[in-house]
Amino acid sequence: MKLKPWVKIFLFFILASIILFFGTKYFKKENAQIDKSLLDKYNISEKYASKTLEYVLKNNFYDEKYLEEYSKIEFNDNANFKEILTTFLPKGYKGEEINYLFKLSTNNLEKLKDKDYQDIHNYYQIKNFDVNALDRYNEYYNQNEYSYEDVVTYVNIKLDLPVYTDTVEVTDPDSILVLVNKYNSLPKNYSPSDLEYAKGAYGNNVPMRKIAYEALEELQKTVKKEANFELLPTTAYRDYNFQNTLYSNYVKSDGVASADTYSARPGYSEHQTGLAIDLKNPATSSNIRLTEENYNWLKNNAYRFGFIIRFPKDKEFITGYQEENWHIRYVGKDVAKTIYENNLSLEEYIDLYVTEY
Ligand SMILES: [Zn+2]
């Protein structure tokens, strides 16, 4: 289509005005408007004019020392705008750094108030960042080749500390999401109150929590139908004393260091939750739990029933356990799906999605 010259000129002008209109709007500094007499009163050069400066002057907390910094702080309508400026500028935070502080959680901000100046520029955008662990993050970052995001998660999980140190007894042993590992233990006398007994691979009765029992039944029916093999539990809930005997025997034969890589110390076993199940295909020989094919099915389908593979190969450094492709853990369908789709360990999931920092 050929346009007449006057149409071209007309279109050109329309386009030019649109660019001019939005362009100036975009580049216009919102701080240009400031009462000139206010600046004169404090003898401040116009080049420092900003919305933040205006606010500081009008609210009577202007301090000449921070003139340069005020111009770098983006004004916002946070209720604690004044408090943040008056608390953190005297601690030595620069204007740009003050901007970061508005992105922190209330918890982190409170913790930061009690500390001297901290350099947080590598961390403030990371959602599970904990101000109190800053020194450990920096040290772990220097010792490893991880991203800052991974460093934060791994340190929160305590991977920078030796196993079984700084341990905590969980306060929610009945929760479907309870995390039991080498840093988090169950109370010695905890046992679930809703145990059901499933038919086991060795003709035994295997106790587990009702919700896991029902999910297992669903999984068993489906695996039979879709992949034509059977999965039976060998063990699920184990009490503290049982684990104590088990672990002591392993230590006697292999020593503590070795036993710790494949067996949990009493109180630190996920089996005590009643939500963990060890599986076996009864058609395989006695020393093989699952064939590779069996495991592939389980790995890609367990989440549909609310289970996760708790100790996969690529998460050994996080879980602290050698791969156990037969050990599944009930966490509920939604959580299991997120963990499966994002290739997370339970430790990472809890830290990224549950714990509030
Ligand atoms: Zn197990």
Residues whose N, C-alpha, C, O or C-beta is under 5 A from the ligand:
A	BS01	ZN	D278 H327
